[in-house]
Amino acid sequence: MSRRLPGYSAWLLLFLAIPACLPLVAPGYFFNAHDGHHSVFFLVEFDRAIKDGVLWPVWGPDHAVGFGYPLWLIYAPLAYFVAEAFHLLGFGFTIAVKLAWLLFFGIGAVGMYRVARRWWGPSAALVAGLAYTYAPYHLVQIYVRAALAEFAALAWFPWVLLALLQLWESPGPRRAALAALSFGLLLLTHTVSALIFGPLLGGFLLLEIALGWRRRKGKKQDGAAGDDVAENAEVISSPTWPSLAWAAGALILGMSLAAIFLLPMLFERRYIVEAQWVDASYDYRSHFVYPSQFFSPDWGYGYSTPGPNDGMSFQIGLIIFIGAAVGGLAALQRRGDPIPHRAEALFLAAAGVLALFAMTPAAKPIWDALPLVGLVQFPWRLLAVVVVTLPLLVGAGVYWLEQWGSDGASAMPGPYVYVVALAVVLASYPYARPELLPVRPEDESPLAVMAFELKYPDMRGMTRWSQRLPANEDSPLIAQYLAGAPLERAVIAEGQGAILEQQSAAASASAHVRADGSVRLRFYTYYFPGWRATVDGKPVEIAIEPPNGLINVSLPPGDHQVRLRFGSTPLRRASAAISILVLVTLVALWVAGRRGVVSSRQSDG
């Protein structure tokens, strides 16, 4: 019976997680959520690039009043690759996004289950997975914020932790490949979330180093007492340092796997006006959380604002907090039969407390002193750490309650498990009710981008060559979008002539021009590194027209075929080559590790 228990608990977890996912199978979509429209029209933009022959999209063609914007240069794309896969299977854009939400719901829950089960068994894993799934901030991310990439990053957190844990305990090529892959997927999903999760990961590795050093020191002292030189030599070659080397190598490989995104993001972001995404309403100084908000049951669909009266919830969940407190107290006890992995539980408790403190106004001096902190934008994003640490502590608490309340003879979960599991579900179920609206055709078209920017003109991106935020009168494309007409990006800005025919796609545009004399052709497209122009098949130089930084091409008299194409840069090509090389390396590590496992089993047999 005990062998069946892990599967039983896992299936029960997925069954009890269904209420949290039900809105995703209901008609409509939560377009009024903060990024509700984004989560769909980003996929529209992504799909347009894929269908224009771009394998790794960078350019979003319909942003910035139609001038386009390098969205995927600064916005990690993996979540939209997943949604695009569903769309290419035949699902509509909104349904494809819903399926991506569902998939990441399951990935995260199972990952949390696996970590907790490894430490405290299947009963603890069941409740930890539910506490993760129903954590208020987890539901905020989907039904209030509709932040697909951040939600997906939360799903990878436990898998990265699990992969490194397995690698540390049993280092080898196969597990190194898995650890590198999981970390790389996190980096390719949401950069800020990886930045937030990094200190937790680093602290975990430091903890394991300290534990290994303590064990090695204790064994060394025991060996010295017997004056056995050979035993001391064996102790000194403790697996701590090989584990550290494998873990460091896996993290480096994971970062290298994500080079296709990370390197262009780091070195080409200077070509955009980044300040507009970290100032004003995105300034972290305006988004600290007051301690009372961590326990307030208020739930809203508004926005984060300065002060304690935000329109959205930052609660951690009272039931989850109580369960985590029990787990923390269980880890503190030293007498009797303490819980296994006590040090890990204490680390989780400390990390959770530090994350909560770092979100409060008292932590402002720390934020002011840290570099790159502006990229986080909102201190309450550290609730992502709490979504990992507290559910695991709840699992530790369940383990302790089950051991305390039973004689250990039963292989099935005790009553405490079911009580806590149901309490977690019922406490947060009311929050799994988004504001659903009908899906209109324009919601799944480029018009959605234009409608959003007309409503929020400060959300129009700028490149380094932009001298001002693009205004409505700067773009004749707006009227074309609203009329549903084919886009005419090319116009004769100077000189006499006519455009006989033109076409526009996600990463390309073309125009057949008859020039009566010298002509300057303007494309209502932002210049950005990667754009190339040809005239009659021959490369020509692009001129950049102020004040918006639009692409201009000079033409001599005569008939000409002008083409624009957004391609790669030397940095992007090198970055892609690194990622491909690392991917091949990970496959080789996996195969080598797999063969090692098979050979070991055959020799044992």
Residue pairs with C-beta under 8 A, 6 or more apart in sequence:
1 411
1 412
2 411
5 122
5 411
5 412
5 413
6 117
6 122
6 125
8 122
9 113
9 117
9 122
9 123
9 125
9 126
9 413
10 110
10 113
10 122
10 125
10 126
12 126
12 421
13 109
13 110
13 113
13 125
13 126
13 129
13 130
13 133
14 106
14 109
14 110
16 130
16 421
16 425
17 105
17 106
17 109
17 129
17 130
17 133
19 425
19 429
19 432
20 105
20 133
20 134
20 139
20 428
20 429
20 432
21 101
21 102
21 105
21 432
22 432
23 30
23 143
23 432
23 433
23 434
23 436
24 98
24 101
24 102
24 105
25 98
26 436
27 436
27 438
28 436
28 437
28 438
28 439
29 36
29 40
29 94
29 97
29 98
29 436
29 437
29 439
29 443
30 36
30 143
30 146
30 434
30 435
30 436
30 437
31 37
31 40
31 437
31 443
32 301
32 435
32 437
33 143
33 144
33 145
33 146
33 301
33 434
33 435
34 144
34 145
34 146
34 147
34 303
35 145
35 146
35 147
35 148
36 146
37 443
37 448
37 451
37 452
38 146
38 452
39 97
39 146
39 147
39 148
40 93
40 94
40 97
40 443
40 444
40 448
41 62
41 443
41 444
41 445
41 446
41 448
41 449
41 452
42 60
42 71
42 75
42 80
42 148
43 80
43 83
43 84
43 87
43 93
43 96
43 97
44 93
44 444
44 445
44 446
44 448
44 449
45 57
45 60
45 61
45 62
45 63
45 71
45 446
45 449
45 506
46 57
46 72
46 77
46 80
46 81
46 83
46 84
47 84
47 87
47 93
48 61
48 62
48 446
48 505
48 506
49 57
49 58
49 59
49 60
49 61
49 72
49 506
49 507
50 57
50 84
50 88
51 506
52 505
52 506
52 507
52 508
53 507
54 506
54 507
54 566
56 72
56 77
56 260
56 576
57 72
57 77
57 506
57 507
58 70
58 71
58 72
58 73
58 264
58 530
58 566
58 572
59 68
59 69
59 70
59 71
59 72
59 506
59 507
59 528
59 530
59 566
60 68
60 69
60 70
60 71
60 72
60 449
61 68
61 446
61 504
61 505
61 506
61 507
62 68
62 446
62 449
62 450
62 481
63 69
63 71
63 449
63 453
63 460
63 461
64 453
64 460
64 461
64 462
64 470
64 526
65 450
65 453
65 460
65 470
65 472
65 474
65 475
65 477
65 478
66 450
66 475
66 477
66 478
66 480
66 481
66 487
66 489
66 524
67 470
67 475
67 477
67 524
67 525
67 526
67 548
67 550
68 525
68 526
68 528
69 272
69 461
69 463
69 526
70 268
70 271
70 272
70 463
70 528
71 461
73 264
73 265
73 268
73 269
73 272
74 265
74 269
74 272
74 274
75 149
76 149
76 187
76 188
76 189
76 190
76 191
76 261
77 188
77 261
78 149
78 152
78 185
78 188
78 189
79 100
79 104
79 148
79 149
79 151
79 152
79 189
79 190
80 148
80 149
82 100
82 103
82 104
82 152
83 96
83 97
83 99
83 100
83 148
84 96
86 95
86 96
86 99
86 100
87 93
87 96
91 99
92 439
92 444
93 444
94 439
94 443
94 444
97 148
100 148
100 152
101 142
101 148
101 151
104 151
104 152
104 154
104 155
105 133
105 155
107 155
107 156
107 159
108 132
108 133
108 138
108 154
108 155
108 156
108 157
108 158
109 129
109 130
109 132
109 133
110 129
111 155
111 156
111 157
111 158
111 159
111 162
112 125
112 128
112 129
112 132
112 133
112 158
112 388
112 391
112 392
113 125
113 126
113 128
113 129
114 125
114 158
114 159
114 162
115 125
115 128
115 158
115 161
115 162
115 165
115 392
116 124
116 125
116 127
116 128
116 129
116 391
116 392
116 395
117 124
117 125
118 162
118 165
119 340
119 341
119 344
119 345
119 392
119 395
119 396
120 339
120 340
120 341
120 395
120 396
120 398
120 399
121 399
122 413
123 398
123 399
123 402
123 413
123 414
123 417
124 395
124 396
124 398
124 399
124 402
125 395
126 413
126 417
126 421
127 323
127 394
127 395
127 398
127 417
127 420
127 421
127 424
128 391
128 392
128 394
128 395
128 398
129 391
130 391
130 421
130 424
130 425
131 317
131 320
131 323
131 390
131 391
131 394
131 395
131 424
132 138
132 158
132 387
132 388
132 391
134 317
134 320
134 424
134 425
134 427
134 428
134 429
134 432
135 316
135 317
135 320
135 386
135 387
135 390
135 391
135 428
136 299
136 313
136 315
136 316
136 317
136 428
136 431
137 314
137 315
137 316
137 383
137 384
137 386
137 387
138 151
138 154
138 387
139 428
139 431
139 432
140 312
140 313
140 383
140 431
141 147
141 150
141 151
141 154
142 151
142 434
143 431
143 432
143 433
143 434
144 300
144 301
144 312
144 313
144 434
145 312
149 189
149 190
149 193
150 190
150 192
150 193
150 381
150 384
152 189
152 190
153 186
153 189
153 190
153 193
153 194
153 197
153 384
154 193
154 384
154 387
154 388
156 182
156 185
156 186
156 189
157 186
157 193
157 197
157 384
157 387
157 388
158 388
159 182
159 185
160 179
160 182
160 183
160 186
160 197
160 201
161 201
161 204
161 388
162 182
163 175
163 178
163 179
163 181
163 182
163 183
163 250
164 179
164 201
164 204
164 205
164 247
164 250
166 175
166 178
166 179
167 175
167 176
167 178
167 179
167 243
167 246
167 247
167 250
168 205
168 208
168 243
168 246
168 247
169 243
171 239
171 242
171 243
171 245
171 246
171 247
172 246
172 593
172 596
173 589
173 590
173 592
173 593
173 596
174 589
174 590
174 592
174 593
174 594
174 596
174 597
175 246
175 593
176 246
176 249
176 250
176 253
176 589
176 593
177 250
177 253
177 586
177 587
177 589
177 590
177 593
178 590
179 247
179 250
179 251
179 254
180 249
180 250
180 251
180 253
180 254
180 257
180 582
180 586
180 589
181 254
181 257
181 586
182 254
183 250
183 251
183 254
183 255
183 257
184 253
184 254
184 255
184 256
184 257
184 258
184 582
186 193
186 194
186 197
186 254
187 194
187 254
187 255
187 257
187 258
187 261
187 262
188 257
188 258
188 260
188 261
191 262
191 265
191 375
192 375
192 376
192 377
192 381
193 381
193 384
195 372
195 375
195 376
196 376
196 381
196 382
196 384
196 385
197 384
197 385
197 388
200 351
200 385
200 388
200 389
203 347
203 351
204 344
204 347
205 244
205 247
207 343
207 344
207 347
208 240
208 243
209 240
209 244
211 343
212 238
212 239
212 240
212 243
213 240
215 238
216 235
216 236
216 238
216 240
219 235
219 238
220 232
220 235
220 236
223 231
223 232
223 234
223 235
224 232
253 582
253 585
253 586
255 262
256 578
256 579
256 582
257 579
257 582
257 583
257 586
258 579
259 575
259 576
259 578
259 579
259 582
260 572
260 575
260 576
260 578
260 579
261 575
262 575
263 571
263 572
263 574
263 575
263 578
264 569
264 571
264 572
264 575
267 571
268 529
268 569
268 571
268 572
270 464
271 463
271 464
271 528
271 529
272 461
272 462
272 463
272 464
273 461
273 462
273 463
273 464
273 466
276 458
276 461
276 462
276 469
277 377
278 374
278 375
278 377
280 458
282 377
282 378
283 374
283 377
284 367
284 373
284 374
284 376
284 377
284 378
284 379
285 364
285 367
286 304
286 305
286 306
287 304
287 306
287 377
287 378
287 379
287 380
288 359
288 360
288 361
288 363
288 364
288 379
288 380
289 314
289 359
289 360
289 379
289 380
290 308
290 360
290 361
291 356
291 360
292 308
293 308
293 310
293 313
293 314
293 315
294 314
294 315
294 316
294 356
295 315
295 316
295 318
295 321
296 313
296 314
296 315
297 315
297 318
298 313
298 315
299 313
299 430
299 431
300 310
300 311
300 312
300 313
301 311
301 312
301 434
301 435
302 310
302 311
302 312
303 310
303 311
303 312
304 310
304 311
304 312
304 378
304 380
305 311
313 431
314 359
314 380
314 383
316 356
316 383
316 386
316 390
317 390
317 424
317 427
317 428
318 427
319 420
319 423
319 424
319 427
319 428
320 390
320 391
320 394
320 424
320 427
321 390
323 390
323 393
323 394
323 397
323 398
323 420
323 424
324 349
324 352
324 389
324 390
324 391
324 393
324 394
324 397
325 393
325 397
326 394
326 397
326 400
326 401
327 345
327 349
327 392
327 393
327 394
327 395
327 396
327 397
327 398
327 399
327 400
328 345
328 346
328 349
328 393
328 396
328 397
329 397
330 338
330 339
330 345
330 396
330 397
330 399
330 400
331 338
331 339
331 342
331 345
331 346
331 349
331 396
332 346
337 403
339 345
339 396
339 399
339 400
339 403
340 399
341 396
345 392
345 393
345 396
348 389
348 390
348 392
348 393
348 396
349 389
349 393
351 385
351 389
352 385
352 386
352 389
352 390
352 393
355 382
355 383
355 385
355 386
355 389
356 382
356 386
357 363
358 366
358 367
358 379
358 382
359 379
359 380
359 382
359 383
363 379
367 373
367 379
376 382
394 420
394 424
397 420
398 416
398 417
398 420
401 414
401 416
401 420
402 413
402 414
402 416
402 417
405 414
405 415
405 416
406 414
442 448
442 451
446 481
447 481
447 482
447 484
450 478
450 481
450 482
452 459
453 459
453 460
454 472
454 478
457 469
457 471
457 472
458 469
460 469
460 470
462 468
462 469
462 470
462 549
463 526
463 527
463 528
463 549
464 549
465 526
465 527
465 544
465 546
465 548
465 549
466 526
466 547
466 548
466 549
467 546
467 547
467 548
467 549
468 547
468 548
470 548
472 478
474 548
475 524
476 488
476 491
476 524
477 487
477 489
477 524
480 486
480 487
480 488
481 487
486 503
486 504
487 504
488 499
488 502
488 504
489 502
489 504
489 509
489 523
489 524
489 525
490 499
490 502
490 509
490 511
490 513
490 521
490 522
490 523
490 524
490 562
491 499
491 521
491 522
491 524
492 498
492 499
492 513
492 519
492 520
492 521
492 522
493 520
493 521
493 522
493 545
493 552
494 519
494 520
495 515
495 516
495 517
495 518
495 519
495 520
495 555
496 515
496 516
496 517
496 519
497 513
497 514
497 515
497 516
497 517
497 519
497 555
498 513
498 514
499 511
499 512
499 513
499 514
500 512
500 513
500 514
501 511
501 512
502 509
502 510
502 511
502 512
503 509
503 510
503 511
507 565
507 566
508 563
508 564
508 565
508 566
509 523
509 525
509 563
509 564
510 561
510 562
510 563
510 564
511 521
511 561
511 562
512 559
512 560
512 561
512 562
513 519
513 521
513 555
513 559
513 560
513 561
513 562
514 558
514 559
515 555
515 556
515 557
515 558
515 559
515 560
516 557
517 557
518 554
518 555
518 556
518 557
519 554
519 555
519 557
520 543
520 552
520 553
520 554
520 555
521 552
521 553
521 554
521 555
521 562
522 545
522 550
522 551
522 552
523 550
523 551
523 552
523 553
523 564
524 550
525 531
525 550
525 551
525 564
526 548
526 549
526 550
526 551
527 542
527 544
527 549
527 550
527 551
528 566
529 569
530 566
530 567
530 568
530 569
530 572
531 542
531 551
531 564
531 565
531 566
531 567
532 539
532 542
532 564
532 565
532 566
532 567
533 539
533 540
533 541
533 542
533 551
533 553
533 562
533 563
533 564
534 540
534 562
534 563
534 565
535 553
535 555
535 560
535 561
535 562
536 560
536 561
537 561
540 553
540 554
542 551
542 552
542 553
543 551
543 552
543 553
543 554
544 550
544 551
544 552
545 551
545 552
551 564
553 562
555 562
568 576
